[in-house]
Amino acid sequence: MHGQVQNDARKGMSNLAPNAAPSLAPRVPASESDFSAKLALALKMANMSRGGLAAAAGVDKSLVGRWVRGLVRPTDHNLSLVTDVLRARLPGFTRLAWDLGMPDFAATIGAPILLPDAAPRAESRDEAGGIALPQSLARSRIEVSREGCAYPGTYVGFRLAFKNTGDLTSEIVSIWREGDRLFFRQYGAAFTHEGEALLLRNQLHLIGEENERVNGLYFVVLNGVSGERALRLDGVFCTVFGDKLHTPSATLIVYERVLDAGANGSLADPAQLAMLHASLRHHQDEGRLRELAGPQIEKALRARLGADDADHVLRAPAHRSLSVSELDATPCVYEHMRELRSRLGV
């Protein structure tokens, strides 16, 4: 597994430049007609794993893996089998769809499409204009100057998937500091966002937009910590699901630190991020996210709503919060952090 992760990391290095945003899900390049990318996207939209496709089509799982990685292309016979399997979950899907360009293919299966030749990002954040929340931004700068050192680093986030099956999903979130402001970059299962993190009354508000798609915004409110180094952060995440109707969705989320920030709170080393990205993707593909999250985090994510002994709205109150720093972390938190890093090879 370690060798495979290293290979995947080397392949992904070019995607981790400062303005790049790798995702744990297949991206949709607007100008390519690549079978492997189409198959990966179709599996994502069909909510089907490689193993599930292999079983349904009667082929070996390793062969499906080679198709998704672009090592080989299916024979005509196998392509027909794959098409039939996907058609059962993607109404109207036909074999002719494989011959379409990527934008048309994505539209056929209801996937969001990347904008071609997106405008270059502004040279500086001041040119980009920042967030139009002047009072909150001014207050956040004061709090970041006092307490912002606790948050820079890279975290693995765990939450329930918006496909509403009860399955866990994961994402990577890097937070870094630029003077008296905090910024973040999120690499998720179906979304990739970047934006500003506002520290207000000891709560961290992440507000971001997708780098290359016009698909929705990213909102997270996290319980802050009182120490100098946040080890876990939990809160509520809200955005739109990547279905045809862009369903508004919200869920609890828990971040656990796996990498510390660079000098002066800067973004983590790209090589480390690439390794983490490849390792987390490998565990997700193998269905081992519950092992990574552990029972305490999974229990916290499965909120009960509407019952007599539970909340009627989705919330993350302080008395149930998992947010901790070095001041109040229990031995089991440190043990889980060590185990998580070991499993991810970081």
Helices and strands as residue ranges (DSSP letters): H 2-12, G 13-16, H 35-45, H 50-57, H 61-68, H 76-87, G 95-99, H 102-108, H 125-128, H 134-147, G 148-150, E 153-160, E 168-178, E 181-187, E 192-200, E 203-210, E 217-223, E 230-240, E 248-260, G 263-265, H 270-285, H 289-301, G 318-320, E 324-325, H 331-344
